[in-house]
Amino acid sequence: NHPRVRDSFKKPGYVVELAGFPALSKYRKKVLKVEVPQFFGGASVAHVAFSFAAYITTGAIALIGQDVAYTDNLTHARTNRLAREIDEKFIVKRQAFKVESYDGGEVWTTDNLNSMRLGFEDLIKVSPIDNKFYNCTEGGAKIYGFEQIPFKQFCEEYASIEPVEIVDHLQSTKHYDSGVILKQ
């Protein structure tokens, strides 16, 4: 991120690294001599968020809002003020194509949206996780490799009103003058 982004936060942050940047990794190891968690990313920040979720918990993970398609033939969710129905002109202009939908039918998508779907599918192949993980979007394109369940079911099975243990990651960190915290 931009070097001055940290100035806008009052609490410490963590440094992590995205996989796939070998020159940056080499520099970090050789010059900075620090180890940091490495996450796999993808076509959107949701991929990094998924990797981060797997890193910070052993619990189940739910994807929500990852339609990666034009659900109900709309450009946006029905409640979004920008939503409009897709038509033949839209399909031709965007080179849209159909893929299997969450409910087993078909749904329109485009290369950019479909790349996000493929990113999730590749992510669990390249970096398998031990957590149970689900697509709880309840619409859009089917994401292969993710069990698809309604979010309500996910909450009933995995959410708890029991207090959870808060893990203090700061116990094993080193503070640097720049305000950046690196994991030891």
PASEBA-1860 file (N, C-alpha, C; in nm, 3 decimals):
! residues 184
1> NHPRVRDS> 0.084/-0.119/0.000/0.000/0.000/0.000/0.087/0.125/0.000 ~ 0.024/0.237/-0.012/0.096/0.364/-0.013/0.166/0.382/0.122 ~ 0.291/0.433/0.122/0.368/0.446/0.247/0.299/0.529/0.355 ~ 0.209/0.620/0.319/0.146/0.705/0.420/0.012/0.650/0.470 ~ -0.030/0.536/0.418/-0.158/0.477/0.462/-0.155/0.450/0.612 ~ -0.044/0.400/0.662/-0.034/0.367/0.805/-0.059/0.490/0.892 ~ -0.030/0.608/0.843/-0.050/0.730/0.922/-0.197/0.751/0.959 ~ -0.288/0.691/0.884/-0.430/0.711/0.910/-0.485/0.614/1.013
9> FKKPGYVV> -0.403/0.520/1.059/-0.447/0.423/1.160/-0.383/0.453/1.293 ~ -0.459/0.435/1.400/-0.407/0.464/1.533/-0.341/0.341/1.596 ~ -0.381/0.221/1.555/-0.328/0.098/1.614/-0.222/0.036/1.524 ~ -0.140/-0.054/1.581/-0.037/-0.119/1.501/-0.097/-0.204/1.388 ~ -0.019/-0.227/1.288/-0.060/-0.311/1.177/0.033/-0.429/1.164 ~ 0.005/-0.514/1.069/0.088/-0.631/1.043/0.136/-0.627/0.899 ~ 0.252/-0.681/0.878/0.304/-0.692/0.743/0.289/-0.836/0.699 ~ 0.232/-0.854/0.582/0.222/-0.986/0.521/0.272/-0.972/0.378
17> ELAGFPAL> 0.287/-1.084/0.314/0.340/-1.082/0.178/0.249/-1.163/0.088 ~ 0.229/-1.117/-0.033/0.155/-1.193/-0.131/0.251/-1.286/-0.204 ~ 0.210/-1.411/-0.218/0.291/-1.507/-0.292/0.302/-1.464/-0.437 ~ 0.409/-1.504/-0.502/0.424/-1.474/-0.644/0.512/-1.355/-0.676 ~ 0.581/-1.303/-0.575/0.672/-1.192/-0.597/0.811/-1.232/-0.544 ~ 0.880/-1.319/-0.617/1.006/-1.375/-0.566/1.114/-1.270/-0.539 ~ 1.121/-1.164/-0.618/1.224/-1.062/-0.595/1.198/-0.990/-0.462 ~ 1.072/-0.962/-0.434/1.036/-0.898/-0.308/1.066/-0.991/-0.190
25> SKYRKKVL> 1.033/-1.119/-0.204/1.062/-1.216/-0.098/1.211/-1.225/-0.071 ~ 1.289/-1.230/-0.178/1.434/-1.240/-0.164/1.489/-1.117/-0.091 ~ 1.441/-1.000/-0.130/1.485/-0.875/-0.065/1.448/-0.876/0.084 ~ 1.324/-0.913/0.113/1.280/-0.916/0.253/1.366/-1.009/0.336 ~ 1.395/-1.126/0.284/1.474/-1.224/0.359/1.620/-1.181/0.372 ~ 1.678/-1.132/0.262/1.821/-1.099/0.260/1.851/-0.967/0.331 ~ 1.773/-0.864/0.303/1.803/-0.731/0.356/1.735/-0.707/0.491 ~ 1.604/-0.734/0.497/1.531/-0.708/0.621/1.548/-0.819/0.724
33> KVEVPQFF> 1.580/-0.940/0.675/1.600/-1.058/0.761/1.481/-1.084/0.853 ~ 1.362/-1.079/0.795/1.241/-1.107/0.872/1.155/-1.209/0.798 ~ 1.077/-1.279/0.874/0.978/-1.372/0.818/0.840/-1.312/0.839 ~ 0.757/-1.322/0.740/0.620/-1.273/0.750/0.527/-1.378/0.690 ~ 0.402/-1.379/0.731/0.308/-1.472/0.668/0.294/-1.441/0.520 ~ 0.282/-1.544/0.441/0.266/-1.526/0.297/0.128/-1.578/0.257 ~ 0.053/-1.494/0.186/-0.082/-1.530/0.143/-0.088/-1.539/-0.008 ~ -0.173/-1.627/-0.055/-0.203/-1.633/-0.197/-0.318/-1.537/-0.224
41> GGASVAHV> -0.310/-1.468/-0.334/-0.414/-1.375/-0.372/-0.492/-1.426/-0.490 ~ -0.542/-1.335/-0.569/-0.620/-1.372/-0.687/-0.668/-1.248/-0.757 ~ -0.781/-1.261/-0.826/-0.832/-1.152/-0.908/-0.900/-1.042/-0.827 ~ -0.921/-1.063/-0.699/-0.983/-0.958/-0.616/-0.930/-0.967/-0.473 ~ -0.958/-0.865/-0.394/-0.916/-0.866/-0.254/-0.986/-0.976/-0.176 ~ -1.098/-1.025/-0.227/-1.169/-1.134/-0.159/-1.083/-1.260/-0.151 ~ -0.994/-1.280/-0.248/-0.906/-1.396/-0.246/-0.806/-1.385/-0.131 ~ -0.751/-1.267/-0.114/-0.657/-1.245/-0.003/-0.732/-1.257/0.130
49> AFSFAAYI> -0.854/-1.204/0.135/-0.934/-1.213/0.258/-0.961/-1.360/0.293 ~ -0.987/-1.442/0.194/-1.008/-1.585/0.216/-0.881/-1.649/0.274 ~ -0.765/-1.618/0.215/-0.637/-1.670/0.264/-0.610/-1.622/0.407 ~ -0.641/-1.495/0.432/-0.622/-1.439/0.566/-0.712/-1.508/0.668 ~ -0.837/-1.532/0.629/-0.930/-1.601/0.719/-0.877/-1.739/0.756 ~ -0.822/-1.810/0.659/-0.766/-1.943/0.686/-0.645/-1.934/0.778 ~ -0.573/-1.823/0.771/-0.454/-1.804/0.854/-0.490/-1.774/1.000 ~ -0.598/-1.699/1.021/-0.628/-1.654/1.158/-0.725/-1.743/1.232
57> TTGAIALI> -0.784/-1.844/1.167/-0.880/-1.927/1.237/-0.870/-2.073/1.193 ~ -0.913/-2.160/1.282/-0.927/-2.301/1.245/-1.073/-2.331/1.217 ~ -1.158/-2.229/1.233/-1.301/-2.246/1.214/-1.342/-2.246/1.068 ~ -1.470/-2.269/1.047/-1.526/-2.270/0.912/-1.528/-2.129/0.854 ~ -1.518/-2.120/0.722/-1.514/-1.992/0.652/-1.629/-1.988/0.552 ~ -1.702/-1.877/0.551/-1.813/-1.859/0.457/-1.781/-1.748/0.359 ~ -1.797/-1.777/0.230/-1.793/-1.672/0.128/-1.934/-1.618/0.116 ~ -1.947/-1.488/0.120/-2.078/-1.424/0.103/-2.061/-1.312/0.000
65> GQDVAYTD> -2.154/-1.301/-0.091/-2.151/-1.192/-0.188/-2.054/-1.214/-0.301 ~ -2.016/-1.337/-0.327/-1.924/-1.368/-0.437/-2.003/-1.425/-0.555 ~ -2.097/-1.346/-0.606/-2.181/-1.390/-0.717/-2.098/-1.427/-0.839 ~ -1.998/-1.346/-0.869/-1.912/-1.358/-0.986/-1.990/-1.387/-1.114 ~ -2.108/-1.331/-1.121/-2.196/-1.345/-1.237/-2.307/-1.242/-1.226 ~ -2.392/-1.239/-1.327/-2.503/-1.145/-1.328/-2.630/-1.215/-1.278 ~ -2.638/-1.229/-1.147/-2.750/-1.297/-1.082/-2.881/-1.229/-1.119 ~ -2.981/-1.310/-1.147/-3.114/-1.260/-1.186/-3.107/-1.169/-1.309
73> NLTHARTN> -3.006/-1.189/-1.393/-2.985/-1.108/-1.514/-2.974/-0.959/-1.485 ~ -2.916/-0.926/-1.369/-2.898/-0.786/-1.329/-2.749/-0.753/-1.320 ~ -2.716/-0.629/-1.351/-2.577/-0.586/-1.343/-2.528/-0.574/-1.200 ~ -2.618/-0.546/-1.107/-2.587/-0.531/-0.965/-2.702/-0.593/-0.886 ~ -2.685/-0.604/-0.756/-2.794/-0.653/-0.671/-2.917/-0.564/-0.691 ~ -3.032/-0.623/-0.683/-3.158/-0.552/-0.709/-3.171/-0.424/-0.626 ~ -3.118/-0.424/-0.506/-3.130/-0.307/-0.418/-3.027/-0.199/-0.447 ~ -2.931/-0.227/-0.536/-2.829/-0.129/-0.571/-2.888/-0.029/-0.671
81> RLAREIDE> -2.868/0.099/-0.649/-2.926/0.202/-0.736/-2.875/0.193/-0.879 ~ -2.761/0.128/-0.901/-2.705/0.114/-1.035/-2.755/-0.010/-1.109 ~ -2.836/-0.091/-1.042/-2.883/-0.216/-1.102/-2.967/-0.190/-1.227 ~ -2.936/-0.267/-1.329/-3.020/-0.265/-1.449/-3.016/-0.405/-1.510 ~ -3.118/-0.438/-1.582/-3.126/-0.570/-1.643/-3.030/-0.578/-1.761 ~ -2.961/-0.691/-1.772/-2.872/-0.707/-1.886/-2.956/-0.748/-2.008 ~ -2.914/-0.700/-2.124/-2.986/-0.730/-2.247/-2.888/-0.784/-2.350 ~ -2.936/-0.811/-2.469/-2.853/-0.868/-2.575/-2.734/-0.775/-2.608
89> KFIVKRQA> -2.759/-0.645/-2.610/-2.652/-0.548/-2.637/-2.542/-0.559/-2.532 ~ -2.581/-0.567/-2.405/-2.487/-0.582/-2.294/-2.406/-0.712/-2.311 ~ -2.476/-0.820/-2.342/-2.412/-0.952/-2.356/-2.308/-0.949/-2.467 ~ -2.342/-0.890/-2.580/-2.250/-0.883/-2.693/-2.132/-0.792/-2.660 ~ -2.160/-0.673/-2.607/-2.054/-0.577/-2.577/-1.954/-0.633/-2.475 ~ -2.004/-0.701/-2.373/-1.918/-0.754/-2.267/-1.868/-0.896/-2.296 ~ -1.909/-0.951/-2.410/-1.874/-1.088/-2.447/-1.909/-1.185/-2.334 ~ -2.029/-1.167/-2.281/-2.077/-1.251/-2.171/-2.102/-1.393/-2.220
97> FKVESYDG> -2.092/-1.485/-2.128/-2.117/-1.626/-2.157/-2.180/-1.690/-2.034 ~ -2.238/-1.807/-2.052/-2.308/-1.873/-1.942/-2.219/-1.977/-1.875 ~ -2.235/-1.985/-1.742/-2.168/-2.087/-1.661/-2.273/-2.147/-1.568 ~ -2.238/-2.257/-1.503/-2.331/-2.319/-1.409/-2.354/-2.224/-1.291 ~ -2.479/-2.215/-1.251/-2.514/-2.125/-1.141/-2.514/-2.199/-1.008 ~ -2.520/-2.122/-0.902/-2.523/-2.173/-0.764/-2.633/-2.277/-0.748 ~ -2.748/-2.253/-0.813/-2.862/-2.344/-0.796/-2.870/-2.453/-0.903 ~ -2.765/-2.468/-0.985/-2.762/-2.575/-1.084/-2.811/-2.535/-1.222
105> GEVWTTDN> -2.860/-2.414/-1.237/-2.904/-2.365/-1.368/-2.786/-2.302/-1.441 ~ -2.814/-2.195/-1.513/-2.710/-2.120/-1.582/-2.724/-1.972/-1.549 ~ -2.611/-1.903/-1.553/-2.608/-1.761/-1.524/-2.503/-1.696/-1.615 ~ -2.532/-1.571/-1.656/-2.437/-1.496/-1.739/-2.320/-1.447/-1.656 ~ -2.201/-1.451/-1.715/-2.081/-1.395/-1.653/-1.994/-1.336/-1.762 ~ -1.885/-1.276/-1.723/-1.788/-1.220/-1.818/-1.649/-1.267/-1.776 ~ -1.552/-1.241/-1.862/-1.416/-1.286/-1.831/-1.366/-1.234/-1.697 ~ -1.391/-1.105/-1.669/-1.339/-1.050/-1.543/-1.408/-1.113/-1.421
113> LNSMRLGF> -1.538/-1.131/-1.426/-1.607/-1.195/-1.313/-1.569/-1.343/-1.303 ~ -1.562/-1.410/-1.417/-1.529/-1.551/-1.417/-1.386/-1.575/-1.365 ~ -1.297/-1.479/-1.391/-1.160/-1.494/-1.340/-1.160/-1.496/-1.187 ~ -1.254/-1.425/-1.127/-1.264/-1.428/-0.981/-1.311/-1.565/-0.933 ~ -1.406/-1.624/-1.004/-1.452/-1.759/-0.970/-1.336/-1.857/-0.983 ~ -1.267/-1.851/-1.096/-1.153/-1.940/-1.118/-1.044/-1.918/-1.014 ~ -1.029/-1.794/-0.970/-0.931/-1.763/-0.866/-0.959/-1.838/-0.737 ~ -1.084/-1.843/-0.695/-1.119/-1.920/-0.574/-1.093/-2.068/-0.595
121> EDLIKVSP> -1.130/-2.118/-0.712/-1.109/-2.260/-0.741/-0.960/-2.294/-0.741 ~ -0.878/-2.207/-0.800/-0.734/-2.230/-0.803/-0.672/-2.214/-0.665 ~ -0.723/-2.121/-0.587/-0.668/-2.093/-0.455/-0.669/-2.218/-0.367 ~ -0.779/-2.292/-0.369/-0.786/-2.410/-0.282/-0.706/-2.527/-0.338 ~ -0.667/-2.519/-0.466/-0.579/-2.621/-0.524/-0.433/-2.590/-0.493 ~ -0.396/-2.463/-0.511/-0.257/-2.420/-0.492/-0.219/-2.417/-0.344 ~ -0.311/-2.374/-0.262/-0.285/-2.359/-0.119/-0.400/-2.422/-0.040 ~ -0.407/-2.556/-0.039/-0.517/-2.621/0.033/-0.521/-2.578/0.179
129> IDNKFYNC> -0.640/-2.563/0.232/-0.654/-2.522/0.372/-0.723/-2.633/0.451 ~ -0.698/-2.635/0.580/-0.757/-2.737/0.667/-0.899/-2.700/0.710 ~ -0.932/-2.572/0.702/-1.064/-2.526/0.744/-1.172/-2.585/0.655 ~ -1.292/-2.596/0.710/-1.409/-2.620/0.626/-1.442/-2.485/0.563 ~ -1.482/-2.485/0.437/-1.514/-2.359/0.372/-1.635/-2.378/0.280 ~ -1.714/-2.272/0.272/-1.843/-2.279/0.204/-1.867/-2.155/0.119 ~ -1.941/-2.175/0.012/-1.993/-2.063/-0.065/-2.137/-2.042/-0.016 ~ -2.159/-1.935/0.055/-2.291/-1.903/0.112/-2.354/-1.784/0.041
137> TEGGAKIY> -2.313/-1.758/-0.082/-2.361/-1.642/-0.156/-2.507/-1.655/-0.195 ~ -2.553/-1.779/-0.216/-2.693/-1.808/-0.250/-2.734/-1.746/-0.383 ~ -2.643/-1.740/-0.475/-2.673/-1.689/-0.608/-2.546/-1.682/-0.690 ~ -2.559/-1.640/-0.813/-2.443/-1.625/-0.898/-2.391/-1.756/-0.951 ~ -2.262/-1.759/-0.981/-2.198/-1.876/-1.039/-2.159/-1.977/-0.932 ~ -2.164/-2.103/-0.970/-2.116/-2.209/-0.881/-1.965/-2.198/-0.874 ~ -1.910/-2.206/-0.755/-1.765/-2.206/-0.736/-1.727/-2.349/-0.702 ~ -1.666/-2.419/-0.797/-1.633/-2.560/-0.779/-1.530/-2.578/-0.669
145> GFEQIPFK> -1.550/-2.682/-0.590/-1.461/-2.710/-0.478/-1.512/-2.654/-0.347 ~ -1.609/-2.564/-0.354/-1.671/-2.506/-0.234/-1.807/-2.570/-0.216 ~ -1.832/-2.623/-0.098/-1.967/-2.671/-0.071/-2.057/-2.549/-0.063 ~ -2.173/-2.559/-0.122/-2.264/-2.445/-0.126/-2.379/-2.471/-0.028 ~ -2.390/-2.383/0.070/-2.499/-2.391/0.167/-2.552/-2.251/0.192 ~ -2.678/-2.240/0.230/-2.732/-2.107/0.265/-2.658/-2.049/0.386 ~ -2.645/-1.917/0.389/-2.577/-1.852/0.499/-2.646/-1.882/0.633 ~ -2.778/-1.889/0.632/-2.850/-1.921/0.755/-2.806/-2.057/0.809
153> QFCEEYAS> -2.792/-2.153/0.722/-2.747/-2.286/0.764/-2.605/-2.280/0.820 ~ -2.519/-2.201/0.753/-2.382/-2.184/0.801/-2.383/-2.130/0.944 ~ -2.464/-2.027/0.967/-2.472/-1.966/1.100/-2.524/-2.065/1.203 ~ -2.626/-2.142/1.165/-2.682/-2.240/1.258/-2.580/-2.347/1.295 ~ -2.496/-2.384/1.200/-2.399/-2.491/1.224/-2.269/-2.442/1.288 ~ -2.227/-2.319/1.257/-2.093/-2.277/1.298/-2.088/-2.153/1.386 ~ -2.188/-2.068/1.382/-2.186/-1.948/1.465/-2.218/-1.986/1.609 ~ -2.162/-1.913/1.699/-2.181/-1.943/1.841/-2.194/-1.813/1.918
161> IEPVEIVD> -2.274/-1.817/2.023/-2.282/-1.700/2.110/-2.184/-1.714/2.226 ~ -2.110/-1.825/2.225/-2.008/-1.845/2.327/-1.894/-1.745/2.304 ~ -1.834/-1.697/2.410/-1.719/-1.608/2.392/-1.606/-1.682/2.319 ~ -1.533/-1.611/2.237/-1.421/-1.672/2.167/-1.291/-1.622/2.227 ~ -1.188/-1.703/2.214/-1.057/-1.663/2.264/-0.998/-1.561/2.168 ~ -0.953/-1.450/2.221/-0.889/-1.347/2.141/-0.739/-1.376/2.142 ~ -0.683/-1.397/2.025/-0.541/-1.429/2.014/-0.464/-1.298/2.000 ~ -0.366/-1.280/2.087/-0.286/-1.159/2.083/-0.161/-1.184/2.001
169> HLQSTKHY> -0.168/-1.152/1.872/-0.054/-1.173/1.783/0.062/-1.080/1.815 ~ 0.038/-0.976/1.893/0.144/-0.882/1.924/0.250/-0.942/2.016 ~ 0.219/-1.056/2.079/0.315/-1.118/2.170/0.442/-1.160/2.097 ~ 0.433/-1.191/1.970/0.550/-1.240/1.897/0.588/-1.147/1.783 ~ 0.578/-1.018/1.808/0.612/-0.922/1.703/0.724/-0.831/1.747 ~ 0.787/-0.771/1.650/0.893/-0.675/1.677/0.850/-0.542/1.619 ~ 0.859/-0.437/1.697/0.820/-0.305/1.652/0.940/-0.234/1.589 ~ 0.916/-0.165/1.481/1.020/-0.089/1.413/0.983/0.058/1.418
177> DSGVILKQ> 1.080/0.144/1.406/1.057/0.288/1.414/0.954/0.338/1.312 ~ 0.940/0.267/1.202/0.848/0.312/1.099/0.702/0.294/1.140 ~ 0.679/0.230/1.252/0.543/0.202/1.295/0.491/0.071/1.239 ~ 0.569/0.005/1.155/0.529/-0.123/1.097/0.568/-0.234/1.195 ~ 0.483/-0.333/1.205/0.510/-0.446/1.291/0.535/-0.568/1.203 ~ 0.645/-0.633/1.224/0.676/-0.753/1.148/0.667/-0.875/1.239 ~ 0.605/-0.979/1.189/0.592/-1.104/1.263/0.730/-1.170/1.272 ~ 0.771/-1.211/1.390/0.900/-1.280/1.408/0.889/-1.425/1.369
END
